[in-house]
Amino acid sequence: MRDIASRLLAFVQDDVCNGSVELAPHTDLLLTGAVDSLGVIRITQWLEDETGIMVDPGDVTLENFQTIERMLTYVGKQQAEQGLAAE
Amino acid sequence: MNDARTLGELIPRAAERAADAPAVRHDGTTLSWAGAAARAGRLGAGLDLAGVRPGDRVGVHLRKSPEAFVAMHAVVQRGAIAVPLDPTAAPAYLAGVAERTGCAVVVTHDACRRSALALAAGDHPTVRTVVGLDPGDDATGVRCIGPDEVEELNPVAPVPVDPGRPAYIITTSGSTGVPKGITHTHASALAYVDFKRAAYDLEPGDRISDIAPNHFDISTLALWVTPAVGAANVVVPEPHQMFPASLSQLAADERITVWYSVPYLLTQLLDRGQLDQRDLTALRWVLFGGEMFPPQVLAALMARWPGARFSNVYGPAEVNACTVHHLDGPPRGEEPIPVGGPVDTTEVRLVDPDAADGPGGAEPAAGRPGEIWVCARTMMAGYWERPDLDAASTATDGAGRRWYRTGDLGYRRPGGELVFTGRVDHQVKVRGHRIELEAIEAVLEDAPGVANAVAAVVRRSDGADVIVAGVVSSAQAEPPAPHALRRHAADHLPAYAVPTDFLPLTALPTTGSGKLDRRTIRAELAARFQPEEK
């Protein structure tokens, strides 16, 4: 999980936000305006590609995507539910 | 019922009619009209304390919130002129807006603390006082009037003001790269209220979505119309707009009855909003505008919400609203959805764009294209301190009436309904925002190391339009880094006009006169450019 955590942080910070912000796992990505709607779509795709989970559109919500920590919690839950081994 | 002569009277009158009725819904809380009146009165006292006088410009630097609603009203209640600022824009860009409009005072809240203070920093800041922030070590050289201090003030009553005086300024991009300030008066805004009430049967008990950014003119429906009608304003915070499933949940929970947004958000709702799991039967009007709605997407949405009526709204921010088209049924085929016809006292004329006779000229025959001119009470007073732009975009007819030249092209269907077809210039719409490609190019060409720049709109595979820029570096210079270009663009352009990707270019085609053939390059760029898909 640690690997995913650091790679997700790097992806969001460097790719989605173009290096314009310094992020921590608990940074509110939405209130800071750091991530826009296109960014959310890219993050969703990244999570599917890199963790193997299927993200149900109904799960793409504020609650699950507010911070990097929330995303990781969601990924962990999905990996367990979808019978995937956590990295 | 709308007997107000100035915007400042709207909330006090709503409070007199129905003190306890809901004014603003936000995050599960309700602000009543009496509560809104008291808060606007106290903030008004705070503005007095900050030295605001009638006619002064006041920046409103707030996220979508009850505070933003109250602040806009509080400013106009003092006879001052509200300048809504985009809290996501770069401070340098906003400092430019504040400077050009002369905002010495800005109303903000803690969520925008850093950018509000950045606005008041710098060598010669225009902004001297910030209302809504507590003082702190990070706030040097700027006076802060904190929220608790405002809370303890006695509410003040609105000051009388001539309805012909300016009330608010909407900033939009200009083709040279310098934004222009569309200045509306109390009278033009109240005429817009009349227009909306004539077009839609809005009533107390309606719950109207407040979803567009405060600096975007679509937001004025919720802002000015709700108190006039006595309807409730349902705040949709910015983060919800990124999550269609959360957005549809909010619309269902709040039982929104009137929706107004750009088509992009409705498309997102249809694609990812889990609409089959949401009860949105309270919706009775779905208004959309700002850009063209793909007919087949609209048809699918109408099938999803059979109980709602759909209406296409057309009108540049300069005239607030211009025409509407209520759909009788789902659009068939690919023909663009008409923008319809004028409402209330608004008049629209099509004029041959090459003819020099302005609004007095003859209309082209049905089906033939022309430029859209508008004569309306909803029209702006003018561009803020830009008489040159006023002269270029307005004309007076033989009867002495002012007409606004939209720069939009259209034709009339045999029944007289107007259909929008495009622009006379290079202005484009991205998610409803007006963007002048020349402005982006002019700004980028001022960046260090850039010789030429060309901007274009690209539609991504997910259906979203983004702006990309091709850049030719100066002969001697290192090619500028994308992040440096992005920073430069953000400092000078509204956030929605900052390109998402930059592509180095060489060897650009030129026209016969040796100028860059921008039209050709834009087309090539759009075709060639594949935005990053990871």
Chai-1 contact restraints between the chains, C-beta under 6 A:
chainA,res_idxA,chainB,res_idxB,connection_type,confidence,min_distance_angstrom,max_distance_angstrom,comment,restraint_id
A,G19,B,H483,contact,1.0,0.0,6.0,A-B,restraint_1
A,L30,B,P239,contact,1.0,0.0,6.0,A-B,restraint_2
A,G33,B,T88,contact,1.0,0.0,6.0,A-B,restraint_3
A,S37,B,M242,contact,1.0,0.0,6.0,A-B,restraint_4
A,L38,B,A464,contact,1.0,0.0,6.0,A-B,restraint_5
A,V40,B,M242,contact,1.0,0.0,6.0,A-B,restraint_6
A,I41,B,D462,contact,1.0,0.0,6.0,A-B,restraint_7
A,P57,B,R272,contact,1.0,0.0,6.0,A-B,restraint_8
A,G58,B,A245,contact,1.0,0.0,6.0,A-B,restraint_9
A,G58,B,Q274,contact,1.0,0.0,6.0,A-B,restraint_10
A,V60,B,F243,contact,1.0,0.0,6.0,A-B,restraint_11
A,V60,B,A245,contact,1.0,0.0,6.0,A-B,restraint_12
A,T61,B,F243,contact,1.0,0.0,6.0,A-B,restraint_13
A,T61,B,A245,contact,1.0,0.0,6.0,A-B,restraint_14
A,T61,B,S246,contact,1.0,0.0,6.0,A-B,restraint_15
A,L62,B,P239,contact,1.0,0.0,6.0,A-B,restraint_16
A,L62,B,F243,contact,1.0,0.0,6.0,A-B,restraint_17
A,L62,B,S246,contact,1.0,0.0,6.0,A-B,restraint_18
